[in-house]
Amino acid sequence: MAAACPAIYALSLSSLSFLLLSTISQLASDFSQFISKNL
């Protein structure tokens, strides 16, 4: 069981970073649309 802990930790870390990246890209696209509307 102890060998599975680092794997679970790495998996959750990678999924968290993926979630963060997708959220940031979504925010960036929303922001660019907002800027282009106001120009």
C-alpha positions in Angstrom: 0.0 0.0 0.0 2.9 2.4 0.7 4.1 2.1 -2.9 0.7 3.3 -4.2 0.8 6.6 -2.2 3.4 8.4 -4.3 1.5 7.4 -7.5 -1.8 8.7 -6.1 -0.1 11.9 -5.0 1.5 12.4 -8.4 -1.8 11.6 -10.1 -3.8 14.2 -8.0 -1.0 16.7 -8.5 -1.1 16.3 -12.3 -4.9 16.5 -12.4 -4.8 19.6 -10.2 -2.2 21.3 -12.5 -4.3 20.4 -15.6 -7.4 21.9 -13.9 -5.4 25.1 -13.1 -4.1 25.4 -16.7 -7.5 25.0 -18.2 -9.0 27.5 -15.8 -6.2 30.0 -16.7 -6.6 29.5 -20.4 -10.4 30.0 -20.1 -9.9 33.2 -18.1 -7.4 34.4 -20.7 -9.8 33.8 -23.6 -12.6 35.5 -21.7 -10.3 38.5 -20.9 -9.2 38.8 -24.6 -12.9 38.7 -25.7 -13.7 41.4 -23.2 -10.8 43.6 -24.4 -11.7 43.2 -28.1 -15.3 44.1 -27.4 -14.3 47.3 -25.6 -11.8 48.5 -28.2 
